Amino acid sequence: MQDLKLKFILSILAGIVFSFVFILLAFALPIKDKKQMVIAKPKGKLEQISHAVRTK
């Protein structure tokens, strides 16, 4: 009976620690990057074509 109680308590503690790690990771890792990427205006004809192909 003691062994069963010990396993039960240890499994509950392991679950709490496991969920605590994921909660900490949710706060530590950024969801999305807030930096805006600036794209320079294409100068030549080849750059315009390349830009048009990439944005499709």
PASEBA-1860 file (N, C-alpha, C; in nm, 3 decimals):
! residues 56
1> MQDLKLKF> 0.082/-0.119/0.000/0.000/0.000/0.000/0.087/0.126/0.000 ~ 0.195/0.123/0.074/0.286/0.236/0.078/0.347/0.262/-0.059 ~ 0.380/0.154/-0.129/0.440/0.166/-0.261/0.343/0.231/-0.360 ~ 0.217/0.197/-0.350/0.116/0.255/-0.438/0.100/0.405/-0.411 ~ 0.099/0.443/-0.284/0.087/0.585/-0.249/0.208/0.664/-0.298 ~ 0.327/0.605/-0.284/0.449/0.671/-0.328/0.448/0.692/-0.479 ~ 0.405/0.590/-0.553/0.397/0.602/-0.699/0.296/0.709/-0.738 ~ 0.185/0.714/-0.666/0.082/0.813/-0.696/0.133/0.955/-0.670
9> ILSILAGI> 0.200/0.975/-0.558/0.253/1.107/-0.525/0.362/1.148/-0.623 ~ 0.451/1.056/-0.658/0.558/1.087/-0.752/0.504/1.117/-0.892 ~ 0.400/1.047/-0.933/0.343/1.074/-1.066/0.274/1.211/-1.069 ~ 0.211/1.249/-0.960/0.149/1.382/-0.954/0.257/1.490/-0.956 ~ 0.363/1.472/-0.879/0.473/1.569/-0.878/0.540/1.578/-1.014 ~ 0.559/1.466/-1.080/0.620/1.468/-1.214/0.530/1.542/-1.312 ~ 0.400/1.524/-1.303/0.307/1.596/-1.389/0.310/1.746/-1.365 ~ 0.321/1.785/-1.241/0.327/1.927/-1.208/0.455/1.989/-1.262
17> VFSFVFIL> 0.568/1.920/-1.242/0.696/1.972/-1.291/0.696/1.979/-1.443 ~ 0.643/1.876/-1.508/0.638/1.871/-1.654/0.554/1.986/-1.710 ~ 0.438/2.011/-1.650/0.353/2.121/-1.698/0.416/2.256/-1.666 ~ 0.487/2.267/-1.554/0.553/2.392/-1.517/0.661/2.428/-1.619 ~ 0.733/2.327/-1.669/0.835/2.352/-1.771/0.772/2.408/-1.897 ~ 0.660/2.353/-1.939/0.596/2.402/-2.061/0.535/2.541/-2.040 ~ 0.488/2.570/-1.921/0.437/2.705/-1.893/0.551/2.805/-1.901 ~ 0.666/2.771/-1.845/0.782/2.860/-1.852/0.828/2.880/-1.996
25> LAFALPIK> 0.826/2.773/-2.076/0.865/2.786/-2.217/0.767/2.874/-2.293 ~ 0.641/2.869/-2.260/0.542/2.952/-2.328/0.568/3.100/-2.303 ~ 0.617/3.135/-2.185/0.648/3.274/-2.156/0.785/3.315/-2.207 ~ 0.877/3.221/-2.215/1.015/3.254/-2.254/1.032/3.265/-2.404 ~ 0.962/3.184/-2.481/0.978/3.185/-2.626/0.884/3.287/-2.689 ~ 0.935/3.368/-2.781/0.848/3.468/-2.846/0.751/3.399/-2.943 ~ 0.632/3.455/-2.953/0.531/3.397/-3.042/0.560/3.435/-3.186 ~ 0.585/3.562/-3.211/0.621/3.603/-3.347/0.718/3.719/-3.341
33> DKKQMVIA> 0.790/3.734/-3.447/0.892/3.839/-3.454/0.823/3.971/-3.484 ~ 0.854/4.074/-3.408/0.789/4.203/-3.424/0.868/4.297/-3.514 ~ 0.983/4.254/-3.562/1.062/4.339/-3.649/1.000/4.340/-3.789 ~ 0.994/4.457/-3.849/0.942/4.468/-3.984/1.058/4.465/-4.082 ~ 1.040/4.387/-4.187/1.144/4.375/-4.286/1.124/4.482/-4.393 ~ 1.228/4.559/-4.420/1.221/4.665/-4.519/1.277/4.612/-4.649 ~ 1.195/4.618/-4.754/1.238/4.570/-4.886/1.265/4.694/-4.972 ~ 1.385/4.699/-5.026/1.422/4.812/-5.111/1.348/4.803/-5.245
41> KPKGKLEQ> 1.316/4.919/-5.300/1.246/4.923/-5.427/1.341/4.875/-5.537 ~ 1.294/4.785/-5.625/1.380/4.735/-5.733/1.420/4.848/-5.828 ~ 1.547/4.847/-5.869/1.598/4.956/-5.952/1.594/4.921/-6.100 ~ 1.646/4.805/-6.134/1.654/4.768/-6.276/1.541/4.675/-6.316 ~ 1.537/4.643/-6.444/1.431/4.556/-6.499/1.442/4.415/-6.442 ~ 1.566/4.362/-6.430/1.583/4.228/-6.375/1.541/4.222/-6.228 ~ 1.570/4.327/-6.152/1.528/4.330/-6.013/1.376/4.336/-6.001 ~ 1.310/4.409/-6.092/1.163/4.416/-6.090/1.103/4.280/-6.120
49> ISHAVRTK> 1.159/4.209/-6.216/1.108/4.075/-6.250/1.130/3.979/-6.135 ~ 1.249/3.985/-6.075/1.279/3.899/-5.964/1.187/3.926/-5.845 ~ 1.160/4.052/-5.817/1.071/4.090/-5.709/0.929/4.043/-5.736 ~ 0.884/4.054/-5.861/0.750/4.013/-5.898/0.735/3.861/-5.883 ~ 0.839/3.786/-5.917/0.831/3.640/-5.907/0.830/3.597/-5.759 ~ 0.908/3.666/-5.675/0.916/3.628/-5.533/0.789/3.660/-5.458 ~ 0.716/3.764/-5.494/0.599/3.805/-5.419/0.473/3.727/-5.456 ~ 0.478/3.647/-5.558/0.358/3.569/-5.597/0.333/3.455/-5.505
END
